[in-house]
Amino acid sequence: MRQLFTILALGAAAFLSLAAAPALEEQQEMLDAFDTALTAVAVAASGLALFGLVWAGFLLMADGVEGRGSRARSAVFLTIAGLGVALSAKGLAVLISAGVIPIPIP
């Protein structure tokens, strides 16, 4: 009896969630908002990457001739990795919105 109630409750929840699906205009507005936010993140990440590379240059100069520059190399690697993550998020969003990567909607 308990399992039957659970099955019926889940079915009702699924039915209600389908009835509450947003209109196409609302979906487009939401996609535009995400695109705007990811564009802002990509621009900010580019500026921060420039700052990170300048910081790595200062670290390299601070290590001197005898220094191995491990902090500077680490700073450059982490800066490029962070920029790659930010730009790949924007690229993935563009691929999804263009339909190259399909998202199944039940």
Biopython code that builds the backbone (N, CA, C, O; Angstrom):
import numpy as np
from Bio.PDB.StructureBuilder import StructureBuilder

atoms = [
    (1, "MET", "N", (0.829, -1.185, 0.000)),
    (1, "MET", "CA", (0.000, 0.000, 0.000)),
    (1, "MET", "C", (0.882, 1.259, 0.000)),
    (1, "MET", "O", (0.581, 2.244, -0.675)),
    (2, "ARG", "N", (1.961, 1.204, 0.762)),
    (2, "ARG", "CA", (2.852, 2.349, 0.858)),
    (2, "ARG", "C", (3.542, 2.626, -0.480)),
    (2, "ARG", "O", (3.714, 3.783, -0.863)),
    (3, "GLN", "N", (3.936, 1.570, -1.187)),
    (3, "GLN", "CA", (4.575, 1.737, -2.485)),
    (3, "GLN", "C", (3.596, 2.300, -3.508)),
    (3, "GLN", "O", (3.978, 3.119, -4.344)),
    (4, "LEU", "N", (2.365, 1.879, -3.450)),
    (4, "LEU", "CA", (1.348, 2.385, -4.368)),
    (4, "LEU", "C", (1.138, 3.880, -4.148)),
    (4, "LEU", "O", (1.022, 4.643, -5.107)),
    (5, "PHE", "N", (1.090, 4.296, -2.889)),
    (5, "PHE", "CA", (0.945, 5.721, -2.579)),
    (5, "PHE", "C", (2.136, 6.515, -3.102)),
    (5, "PHE", "O", (1.959, 7.610, -3.636)),
    (6, "THR", "N", (3.344, 5.982, -2.958)),
    (6, "THR", "CA", (4.539, 6.658, -3.442)),
    (6, "THR", "C", (4.515, 6.799, -4.953)),
    (6, "THR", "O", (4.865, 7.854, -5.481)),
    (7, "ILE", "N", (4.109, 5.754, -5.652)),
    (7, "ILE", "CA", (4.027, 5.797, -7.115)),
    (7, "ILE", "C", (3.006, 6.832, -7.565)),
    (7, "ILE", "O", (3.266, 7.590, -8.499)),
    (8, "LEU", "N", (1.859, 6.873, -6.918)),
    (8, "LEU", "CA", (0.845, 7.853, -7.278)),
    (8, "LEU", "C", (1.307, 9.280, -6.971)),
    (8, "LEU", "O", (1.051, 10.200, -7.748)),
    (9, "ALA", "N", (1.978, 9.458, -5.852)),
    (9, "ALA", "CA", (2.461, 10.791, -5.492)),
    (9, "ALA", "C", (3.519, 11.281, -6.475)),
    (9, "ALA", "O", (3.511, 12.449, -6.862)),
    (10, "LEU", "N", (4.428, 10.399, -6.880)),
    (10, "LEU", "CA", (5.447, 10.786, -7.852)),
    (10, "LEU", "C", (4.832, 11.075, -9.217)),
    (10, "LEU", "O", (5.263, 11.997, -9.909)),
    (11, "GLY", "N", (3.847, 10.309, -9.598)),
    (11, "GLY", "CA", (3.147, 10.565, -10.861)),
    (11, "GLY", "C", (2.439, 11.905, -10.844)),
    (11, "GLY", "O", (2.474, 12.640, -11.830)),
    (12, "ALA", "N", (1.795, 12.230, -9.726)),
    (12, "ALA", "CA", (1.121, 13.521, -9.611)),
    (12, "ALA", "C", (2.122, 14.664, -9.642)),
    (12, "ALA", "O", (1.857, 15.700, -10.250)),
    (13, "ALA", "N", (3.262, 14.491, -9.000)),
    (13, "ALA", "CA", (4.291, 15.534, -9.012)),
    (13, "ALA", "C", (4.832, 15.746, -10.425)),
    (13, "ALA", "O", (5.060, 16.884, -10.835)),
    (14, "ALA", "N", (5.037, 14.674, -11.162)),
    (14, "ALA", "CA", (5.514, 14.795, -12.539)),
    (14, "ALA", "C", (4.478, 15.491, -13.411)),
    (14, "ALA", "O", (4.835, 16.313, -14.255)),
    (15, "PHE", "N", (3.217, 15.177, -13.221)),
    (15, "PHE", "CA", (2.145, 15.800, -13.999)),
    (15, "PHE", "C", (2.069, 17.297, -13.701)),
    (15, "PHE", "O", (1.915, 18.105, -14.617)),
    (16, "LEU", "N", (2.176, 17.664, -12.436)),
    (16, "LEU", "CA", (2.120, 19.076, -12.071)),
    (16, "LEU", "C", (3.331, 19.842, -12.580)),
    (16, "LEU", "O", (3.210, 21.012, -12.943)),
    (17, "SER", "N", (4.491, 19.206, -12.612)),
    (17, "SER", "CA", (5.671, 19.898, -13.119)),
    (17, "SER", "C", (5.573, 20.119, -14.626)),
    (17, "SER", "O", (6.096, 21.113, -15.130)),
    (18, "LEU", "N", (4.926, 19.229, -15.348)),
    (18, "LEU", "CA", (4.709, 19.443, -16.780)),
    (18, "LEU", "C", (3.730, 20.569, -17.020)),
    (18, "LEU", "O", (3.881, 21.330, -17.976)),
    (19, "ALA", "N", (2.725, 20.688, -16.164)),
    (19, "ALA", "CA", (1.736, 21.744, -16.319)),
    (19, "ALA", "C", (2.344, 23.109, -16.026)),
    (19, "ALA", "O", (1.842, 24.119, -16.518)),
    (20, "ALA", "N", (3.403, 23.163, -15.242)),
    (20, "ALA", "CA", (4.018, 24.432, -14.859)),
    (20, "ALA", "C", (5.197, 24.792, -15.752)),
    (20, "ALA", "O", (6.025, 25.615, -15.361)),
    (21, "ALA", "N", (5.298, 24.201, -16.940)),
    (21, "ALA", "CA", (6.414, 24.490, -17.842)),
    (21, "ALA", "C", (6.322, 25.937, -18.323)),
    (21, "ALA", "O", (5.233, 26.407, -18.651)),
    (22, "PRO", "N", (7.450, 26.650, -18.371)),
    (22, "PRO", "CA", (7.413, 28.051, -18.791)),
    (22, "PRO", "C", (7.134, 28.182, -20.291)),
    (22, "PRO", "O", (7.352, 27.247, -21.063)),
    (23, "ALA", "N", (6.660, 29.331, -20.674)),
    (23, "ALA", "CA", (6.385, 29.605, -22.083)),
    (23, "ALA", "C", (7.700, 29.769, -22.843)),
    (23, "ALA", "O", (8.763, 29.920, -22.239)),
    (24, "LEU", "N", (7.617, 29.739, -24.167)),
    (24, "LEU", "CA", (8.820, 29.852, -24.990)),
    (24, "LEU", "C", (9.489, 31.209, -24.817)),
    (24, "LEU", "O", (10.716, 31.298, -24.858)),
    (25, "GLU", "N", (8.708, 32.266, -24.625)),
    (25, "GLU", "CA", (9.290, 33.589, -24.434)),
    (25, "GLU", "C", (10.096, 33.637, -23.134)),
    (25, "GLU", "O", (11.174, 34.229, -23.085)),
    (26, "GLU", "N", (9.566, 33.012, -22.089)),
    (26, "GLU", "CA", (10.277, 32.983, -20.817)),
    (26, "GLU", "C", (11.568, 32.172, -20.924)),
    (26, "GLU", "O", (12.582, 32.525, -20.321)),
    (27, "GLN", "N", (11.524, 31.089, -21.691)),
    (27, "GLN", "CA", (12.733, 30.290, -21.878)),
    (27, "GLN", "C", (13.793, 31.097, -22.621)),
    (27, "GLN", "O", (14.973, 31.034, -22.274)),
    (28, "GLN", "N", (13.389, 31.855, -23.638)),
    (28, "GLN", "CA", (14.344, 32.662, -24.387)),
    (28, "GLN", "C", (14.919, 33.773, -23.516)),
    (28, "GLN", "O", (16.106, 34.086, -23.615)),
    (29, "GLU", "N", (14.088, 34.373, -22.663)),
    (29, "GLU", "CA", (14.583, 35.402, -21.751)),
    (29, "GLU", "C", (15.610, 34.819, -20.784)),
    (29, "GLU", "O", (16.614, 35.461, -20.474)),
    (30, "MET", "N", (15.353, 33.603, -20.309)),
    (30, "MET", "CA", (16.288, 32.965, -19.382)),
    (30, "MET", "C", (17.599, 32.630, -20.091)),
    (30, "MET", "O", (18.672, 32.814, -19.517)),
    (31, "LEU", "N", (17.529, 32.141, -21.331)),
    (31, "LEU", "CA", (18.750, 31.857, -22.092)),
    (31, "LEU", "C", (19.548, 33.123, -22.347)),
    (31, "LEU", "O", (20.777, 33.109, -22.282)),
    (32, "ASP", "N", (18.855, 34.220, -22.638)),
    (32, "ASP", "CA", (19.546, 35.490, -22.851)),
    (32, "ASP", "C", (20.213, 35.979, -21.569)),
    (32, "ASP", "O", (21.315, 36.525, -21.606)),
    (33, "ALA", "N", (19.541, 35.781, -20.438)),
    (33, "ALA", "CA", (20.128, 36.189, -19.160)),
    (33, "ALA", "C", (21.385, 35.370, -18.854)),
    (33, "ALA", "O", (22.388, 35.924, -18.405)),
    (34, "PHE", "N", (21.336, 34.054, -19.094)),
    (34, "PHE", "CA", (22.519, 33.216, -18.879)),
    (34, "PHE", "C", (23.652, 33.617, -19.820)),
    (34, "PHE", "O", (24.815, 33.640, -19.420)),
    (35, "ASP", "N", (23.314, 33.931, -21.065)),
    (35, "ASP", "CA", (24.334, 34.330, -22.022)),
    (35, "ASP", "C", (24.999, 35.635, -21.593)),
    (35, "ASP", "O", (26.216, 35.787, -21.703)),
    (36, "THR", "N", (24.198, 36.564, -21.109)),
    (36, "THR", "CA", (24.752, 37.831, -20.640)),
    (36, "THR", "C", (25.665, 37.622, -19.433)),
    (36, "THR", "O", (26.738, 38.219, -19.349)),
    (37, "ALA", "N", (25.237, 36.776, -18.506)),
    (37, "ALA", "CA", (26.049, 36.509, -17.312)),
    (37, "ALA", "C", (27.358, 35.813, -17.678)),
    (37, "ALA", "O", (28.413, 36.154, -17.143)),
    (38, "LEU", "N", (27.292, 34.844, -18.583)),
    (38, "LEU", "CA", (28.520, 34.141, -18.971)),
    (38, "LEU", "C", (29.451, 35.032, -19.783)),
    (38, "LEU", "O", (30.670, 34.877, -19.709)),
    (39, "THR", "N", (28.904, 35.950, -20.545)),
    (39, "THR", "CA", (29.747, 36.913, -21.257)),
    (39, "THR", "C", (30.481, 37.806, -20.264)),
    (39, "THR", "O", (31.665, 38.097, -20.433)),
    (40, "ALA", "N", (29.767, 38.236, -19.228)),
    (40, "ALA", "CA", (30.405, 39.059, -18.191)),
    (40, "ALA", "C", (31.500, 38.283, -17.465)),
    (40, "ALA", "O", (32.552, 38.837, -17.146)),
    (41, "VAL", "N", (31.252, 37.007, -17.205)),
    (41, "VAL", "CA", (32.266, 36.174, -16.543)),
    (41, "VAL", "C", (33.485, 36.003, -17.446)),
    (41, "VAL", "O", (34.616, 36.035, -16.963)),
    (42, "ALA", "N", (33.272, 35.822, -18.742)),
    (42, "ALA", "CA", (34.394, 35.656, -19.668)),
    (42, "ALA", "C", (35.229, 36.930, -19.753)),
    (42, "ALA", "O", (36.457, 36.862, -19.806)),
    (43, "VAL", "N", (34.573, 38.090, -19.766)),
    (43, "VAL", "CA", (35.305, 39.355, -19.816)),
    (43, "VAL", "C", (36.086, 39.565, -18.515)),
    (43, "VAL", "O", (37.248, 39.972, -18.541)),
    (44, "ALA", "N", (35.442, 39.288, -17.386)),
    (44, "ALA", "CA", (36.124, 39.439, -16.094)),
    (44, "ALA", "C", (37.292, 38.466, -15.982)),
    (44, "ALA", "O", (38.347, 38.827, -15.461)),
    (45, "ALA", "N", (37.119, 37.249, -16.460)),
    (45, "ALA", "CA", (38.195, 36.252, -16.395)),
    (45, "ALA", "C", (39.376, 36.673, -17.267)),
    (45, "ALA", "O", (40.527, 36.418, -16.913)),
    (46, "SER", "N", (39.106, 37.307, -18.388)),
    (46, "SER", "CA", (40.203, 37.781, -19.242)),
    (46, "SER", "C", (41.009, 38.864, -18.539)),
    (46, "SER", "O", (42.239, 38.865, -18.595)),
    (47, "GLY", "N", (40.316, 39.780, -17.881)),
    (47, "GLY", "CA", (41.020, 40.823, -17.133)),
    (47, "GLY", "C", (41.806, 40.260, -15.970)),
    (47, "GLY", "O", (42.939, 40.674, -15.724)),
    (48, "LEU", "N", (41.215, 39.318, -15.250)),
    (48, "LEU", "CA", (41.919, 38.701, -14.128)),
    (48, "LEU", "C", (43.102, 37.862, -14.597)),
    (48, "LEU", "O", (44.106, 37.760, -13.893)),
    (49, "ALA", "N", (42.992, 37.260, -15.785)),
    (49, "ALA", "CA", (44.113, 36.488, -16.318)),
    (49, "ALA", "C", (45.280, 37.412, -16.656)),
    (49, "ALA", "O", (46.437, 37.060, -16.431)),
    (50, "LEU", "N", (44.982, 38.580, -17.190)),
    (50, "LEU", "CA", (46.039, 39.544, -17.460)),
    (50, "LEU", "C", (46.729, 39.951, -16.162)),
    (50, "LEU", "O", (47.956, 40.021, -16.100)),
    (51, "PHE", "N", (45.931, 40.221, -15.120)),
    (51, "PHE", "CA", (46.497, 40.559, -13.817)),
    (51, "PHE", "C", (47.335, 39.397, -13.274)),
    (51, "PHE", "O", (48.406, 39.619, -12.709)),
    (52, "GLY", "N", (46.854, 38.157, -13.442)),
    (52, "GLY", "CA", (47.585, 36.991, -12.954)),
    (52, "GLY", "C", (48.918, 36.813, -13.652)),
    (52, "GLY", "O", (49.903, 36.439, -13.017)),
    (53, "LEU", "N", (48.964, 37.075, -14.949)),
    (53, "LEU", "CA", (50.231, 36.957, -15.674)),
    (53, "LEU", "C", (51.210, 38.052, -15.258)),
    (53, "LEU", "O", (52.413, 37.808, -15.169)),
    (54, "VAL", "N", (50.703, 39.250, -15.004)),
    (54, "VAL", "CA", (51.582, 40.327, -14.523)),
    (54, "VAL", "C", (52.115, 39.972, -13.136)),
    (54, "VAL", "O", (53.284, 40.204, -12.828)),
    (55, "TRP", "N", (51.241, 39.407, -12.307)),
    (55, "TRP", "CA", (51.663, 38.976, -10.966)),
    (55, "TRP", "C", (52.736, 37.888, -11.059)),
    (55, "TRP", "O", (53.696, 37.893, -10.289)),
    (56, "ALA", "N", (52.574, 36.973, -11.986)),
    (56, "ALA", "CA", (53.577, 35.927, -12.169)),
    (56, "ALA", "C", (54.911, 36.534, -12.604)),
    (56, "ALA", "O", (55.969, 36.047, -12.204)),
    (57, "GLY", "N", (54.873, 37.586, -13.413)),
    (57, "GLY", "CA", (56.100, 38.276, -13.803)),
    (57, "GLY", "C", (56.796, 38.908, -12.607)),
    (57, "GLY", "O", (58.019, 38.849, -12.481)),
    (58, "PHE", "N", (55.996, 39.516, -11.729)),
    (58, "PHE", "CA", (56.592, 40.080, -10.511)),
    (58, "PHE", "C", (57.190, 38.986, -9.632)),
    (58, "PHE", "O", (58.258, 39.173, -9.049)),
    (59, "LEU", "N", (56.517, 37.861, -9.536)),
    (59, "LEU", "CA", (57.055, 36.753, -8.744)),
    (59, "LEU", "C", (58.360, 36.242, -9.337)),
    (59, "LEU", "O", (59.290, 35.909, -8.603)),
    (60, "LEU", "N", (58.430, 36.179, -10.662)),
    (60, "LEU", "CA", (59.647, 35.719, -11.321)),
    (60, "LEU", "C", (60.806, 36.676, -11.058)),
    (60, "LEU", "O", (61.937, 36.248, -10.831)),
    (61, "MET", "N", (60.511, 37.984, -11.092)),
    (61, "MET", "CA", (61.559, 38.958, -10.807)),
    (61, "MET", "C", (61.959, 38.916, -9.331)),
    (61, "MET", "O", (63.125, 39.138, -9.005)),
    (62, "ALA", "N", (61.023, 38.638, -8.447)),
    (62, "ALA", "CA", (61.324, 38.606, -7.017)),
    (62, "ALA", "C", (62.187, 37.401, -6.654)),
    (62, "ALA", "O", (62.947, 37.459, -5.687)),
    (63, "ASP", "N", (62.081, 36.308, -7.415)),
    (63, "ASP", "CA", (62.886, 35.125, -7.126)),
    (63, "ASP", "C", (64.367, 35.358, -7.416)),
    (63, "ASP", "O", (65.228, 34.697, -6.834)),
    (64, "GLY", "N", (64.660, 36.280, -8.300)),
    (64, "GLY", "CA", (66.057, 36.614, -8.584)),
    (64, "GLY", "C", (66.713, 35.604, -9.504)),
    (64, "GLY", "O", (66.072, 34.693, -10.029)),
    (65, "VAL", "N", (68.019, 35.796, -9.683)),
    (65, "VAL", "CA", (68.787, 34.947, -10.583)),
    (65, "VAL", "C", (68.922, 33.541, -10.018)),
    (65, "VAL", "O", (68.866, 32.565, -10.767)),
    (66, "GLU", "N", (69.099, 33.427, -8.712)),
    (66, "GLU", "CA", (69.291, 32.111, -8.111)),
    (66, "GLU", "C", (67.990, 31.323, -7.984)),
    (66, "GLU", "O", (68.002, 30.093, -7.920)),
    (67, "GLY", "N", (66.880, 32.034, -7.949)),
    (67, "GLY", "CA", (65.598, 31.374, -7.726)),
    (67, "GLY", "C", (65.203, 30.476, -8.881)),
    (67, "GLY", "O", (65.608, 30.683, -10.025)),
    (68, "ARG", "N", (64.422, 29.496, -8.562)),
    (68, "ARG", "CA", (63.972, 28.549, -9.596)),
    (68, "ARG", "C", (62.681, 29.006, -10.270)),
    (68, "ARG", "O", (62.334, 28.519, -11.346)),
    (69, "GLY", "N", (61.979, 29.932, -9.645)),
    (69, "GLY", "CA", (60.754, 30.442, -10.256)),
    (69, "GLY", "C", (59.572, 29.506, -10.144)),
    (69, "GLY", "O", (58.675, 29.551, -10.986)),
    (70, "SER", "N", (59.543, 28.664, -9.134)),
    (70, "SER", "CA", (58.434, 27.704, -9.031)),
    (70, "SER", "C", (57.118, 28.403, -8.699)),
    (70, "SER", "O", (56.058, 27.979, -9.160)),
    (71, "ARG", "N", (57.180, 29.470, -7.903)),
    (71, "ARG", "CA", (55.949, 30.204, -7.611)),
    (71, "ARG", "C", (55.418, 30.877, -8.869)),
    (71, "ARG", "O", (54.209, 30.920, -9.096)),
    (72, "ALA", "N", (56.313, 31.394, -9.672)),
    (72, "ALA", "CA", (55.894, 32.064, -10.907)),
    (72, "ALA", "C", (55.284, 31.068, -11.885)),
    (72, "ALA", "O", (54.262, 31.347, -12.512)),
    (73, "ARG", "N", (55.917, 29.905, -12.013)),
    (73, "ARG", "CA", (55.354, 28.886, -12.905)),
    (73, "ARG", "C", (53.988, 28.429, -12.431)),
    (73, "ARG", "O", (53.077, 28.222, -13.232)),
    (74, "SER", "N", (53.856, 28.273, -11.122)),
    (74, "SER", "CA", (52.576, 27.876, -10.556)),
    (74, "SER", "C", (51.512, 28.945, -10.812)),
    (74, "SER", "O", (50.368, 28.621, -11.134)),
    (75, "ALA", "N", (51.887, 30.215, -10.669)),
    (75, "ALA", "CA", (50.948, 31.304, -10.912)),
    (75, "ALA", "C", (50.506, 31.334, -12.374)),
    (75, "ALA", "O", (49.329, 31.551, -12.662)),
    (76, "VAL", "N", (51.442, 31.120, -13.293)),
    (76, "VAL", "CA", (51.090, 31.106, -14.717)),
    (76, "VAL", "C", (50.168, 29.934, -15.019)),
    (76, "VAL", "O", (49.173, 30.095, -15.726)),
    (77, "PHE", "N", (50.485, 28.765, -14.494)),
    (77, "PHE", "CA", (49.655, 27.586, -14.748)),
    (77, "PHE", "C", (48.240, 27.780, -14.211)),
    (77, "PHE", "O", (47.266, 27.476, -14.900)),
    (78, "LEU", "N", (48.124, 28.284, -12.984)),
    (78, "LEU", "CA", (46.799, 28.466, -12.389)),
    (78, "LEU", "C", (46.013, 29.565, -13.099)),
    (78, "LEU", "O", (44.790, 29.476, -13.211)),
    (79, "THR", "N", (46.700, 30.595, -13.579)),
    (79, "THR", "CA", (46.028, 31.657, -14.330)),
    (79, "THR", "C", (45.464, 31.122, -15.633)),
    (79, "THR", "O", (44.316, 31.405, -15.976)),
    (80, "ILE", "N", (46.248, 30.364, -16.350)),
    (80, "ILE", "CA", (45.784, 29.821, -17.630)),
    (80, "ILE", "C", (44.683, 28.784, -17.414)),
    (80, "ILE", "O", (43.742, 28.711, -18.204)),
    (81, "ALA", "N", (44.790, 27.991, -16.363)),
    (81, "ALA", "CA", (43.742, 27.010, -16.067)),
    (81, "ALA", "C", (42.431, 27.707, -15.713)),
    (81, "ALA", "O", (41.369, 27.282, -16.168)),
    (82, "GLY", "N", (42.486, 28.759, -14.919)),
    (82, "GLY", "CA", (41.276, 29.503, -14.567)),
    (82, "GLY", "C", (40.646, 30.156, -15.772)),
    (82, "GLY", "O", (39.423, 30.149, -15.912)),
    (83, "LEU", "N", (41.456, 30.721, -16.646)),
    (83, "LEU", "CA", (40.928, 31.322, -17.870)),
    (83, "LEU", "C", (40.298, 30.259, -18.758)),
    (83, "LEU", "O", (39.255, 30.496, -19.367)),
    (84, "GLY", "N", (40.924, 29.089, -18.835)),
    (84, "GLY", "CA", (40.356, 28.000, -19.633)),
    (84, "GLY", "C", (39.010, 27.532, -19.106)),
    (84, "GLY", "O", (38.104, 27.244, -19.888)),
    (85, "VAL", "N", (38.869, 27.454, -17.796)),
    (85, "VAL", "CA", (37.584, 27.039, -17.210)),
    (85, "VAL", "C", (36.502, 28.062, -17.513)),
    (85, "VAL", "O", (35.391, 27.695, -17.893)),
    (86, "ALA", "N", (36.816, 29.339, -17.348)),
    (86, "ALA", "CA", (35.819, 30.386, -17.588)),
    (86, "ALA", "C", (35.396, 30.432, -19.053)),
    (86, "ALA", "O", (34.209, 30.546, -19.360)),
    (87, "LEU", "N", (36.367, 30.343, -19.952)),
    (87, "LEU", "CA", (36.022, 30.400, -21.376)),
    (87, "LEU", "C", (35.333, 29.125, -21.858)),
    (87, "LEU", "O", (34.506, 29.178, -22.768)),
    (88, "SER", "N", (35.662, 27.977, -21.257)),
    (88, "SER", "CA", (34.975, 26.751, -21.660)),
    (88, "SER", "C", (33.523, 26.761, -21.184)),
    (88, "SER", "O", (32.662, 26.165, -21.831)),
    (89, "ALA", "N", (33.237, 27.426, -20.066)),
    (89, "ALA", "CA", (31.845, 27.551, -19.628)),
    (89, "ALA", "C", (31.042, 28.348, -20.642)),
    (89, "ALA", "O", (29.919, 27.975, -20.980)),
    (90, "LYS", "N", (31.608, 29.437, -21.125)),
    (90, "LYS", "CA", (30.943, 30.240, -22.154)),
    (90, "LYS", "C", (30.789, 29.435, -23.441)),
    (90, "LYS", "O", (29.731, 29.473, -24.070)),
    (91, "GLY", "N", (31.829, 28.708, -23.839)),
    (91, "GLY", "CA", (31.755, 27.903, -25.058)),
    (91, "GLY", "C", (30.738, 26.789, -24.964)),
    (91, "GLY", "O", (30.027, 26.514, -25.931)),
    (92, "LEU", "N", (30.659, 26.146, -23.818)),
    (92, "LEU", "CA", (29.671, 25.089, -23.624)),
    (92, "LEU", "C", (28.253, 25.649, -23.683)),
    (92, "LEU", "O", (27.356, 25.019, -24.243)),
    (93, "ALA", "N", (28.054, 26.820, -23.113)),
    (93, "ALA", "CA", (26.730, 27.441, -23.164)),
    (93, "ALA", "C", (26.344, 27.799, -24.589)),
    (93, "ALA", "O", (25.183, 27.656, -24.972)),
    (94, "VAL", "N", (27.308, 28.262, -25.381)),
    (94, "VAL", "CA", (27.029, 28.593, -26.778)),
    (94, "VAL", "C", (26.672, 27.329, -27.557)),
    (94, "VAL", "O", (25.752, 27.346, -28.376)),
    (95, "LEU", "N", (27.392, 26.234, -27.311)),
    (95, "LEU", "CA", (27.083, 24.981, -28.001)),
    (95, "LEU", "C", (25.693, 24.454, -27.636)),
    (95, "LEU", "O", (24.980, 23.933, -28.494)),
    (96, "ILE", "N", (25.316, 24.589, -26.380)),
    (96, "ILE", "CA", (23.997, 24.119, -25.964)),
    (96, "ILE", "C", (22.906, 24.985, -26.566)),
    (96, "ILE", "O", (21.905, 24.461, -27.053)),
    (97, "SER", "N", (23.081, 26.321, -26.543)),
    (97, "SER", "CA", (22.038, 27.200, -27.082)),
    (97, "SER", "C", (21.930, 27.097, -28.603)),
    (97, "SER", "O", (20.862, 27.338, -29.166)),
    (98, "ALA", "N", (23.032, 26.741, -29.270)),
    (98, "ALA", "CA", (22.985, 26.568, -30.724)),
    (98, "ALA", "C", (22.388, 25.230, -31.125)),
    (98, "ALA", "O", (22.050, 25.032, -32.292)),
    (99, "GLY", "N", (22.253, 24.312, -30.184)),
    (99, "GLY", "CA", (21.670, 23.019, -30.483)),
    (99, "GLY", "C", (22.673, 21.969, -30.897)),
    (99, "GLY", "O", (22.288, 20.865, -31.281)),
    (100, "VAL", "N", (23.967, 22.294, -30.827)),
    (100, "VAL", "CA", (24.985, 21.310, -31.179)),
    (100, "VAL", "C", (25.002, 20.183, -30.167)),
    (100, "VAL", "O", (25.157, 19.016, -30.526)),
    (101, "ILE", "N", (24.839, 20.540, -28.883)),
    (101, "ILE", "CA", (24.721, 19.551, -27.814)),
    (101, "ILE", "C", (23.250, 19.521, -27.396)),
    (101, "ILE", "O", (22.785, 20.441, -26.723)),
    (102, "PRO", "N", (22.522, 18.491, -27.781)),
    (102, "PRO", "CA", (21.089, 18.481, -27.451)),
    (102, "PRO", "C", (20.852, 18.167, -25.976)),
    (102, "PRO", "O", (21.539, 17.335, -25.384)),
    (103, "ILE", "N", (19.886, 18.836, -25.411)),
    (103, "ILE", "CA", (19.457, 18.609, -24.047)),
    (103, "ILE", "C", (18.058, 17.993, -24.100)),
    (103, "ILE", "O", (17.110, 18.666, -24.505)),
    (104, "PRO", "N", (17.911, 16.740, -23.703)),
    (104, "PRO", "CA", (16.582, 16.135, -23.745)),
    (104, "PRO", "C", (15.667, 16.739, -22.689)),
    (104, "PRO", "O", (15.999, 16.751, -21.504)),
    (105, "ILE", "N", (14.533, 17.231, -23.116)),
    (105, "ILE", "CA", (13.553, 17.809, -22.200)),
    (105, "ILE", "C", (12.375, 16.831, -22.127)),
    (105, "ILE", "O", (11.691, 16.584, -23.121)),
    (106, "PRO", "N", (12.157, 16.286, -20.934)),
    (106, "PRO", "CA", (11.069, 15.296, -20.819)),
    (106, "PRO", "C", (9.708, 15.911, -20.958)),
    (106, "PRO", "O", (8.702, 15.206, -20.884)),
]
sb = StructureBuilder()
sb.init_structure("model")
sb.init_model(0)
sb.init_chain("A")
sb.init_seg("    ")
for serial, (resi, resn, name, xyz) in enumerate(atoms, 1):
    if name == "N":
        sb.init_residue(resn, " ", resi, " ")
    sb.init_atom(name, np.array(xyz, "f"), 0.0, 1.0, " ", f" {name:<3s}", serial, name[0])
structure = sb.get_structure()
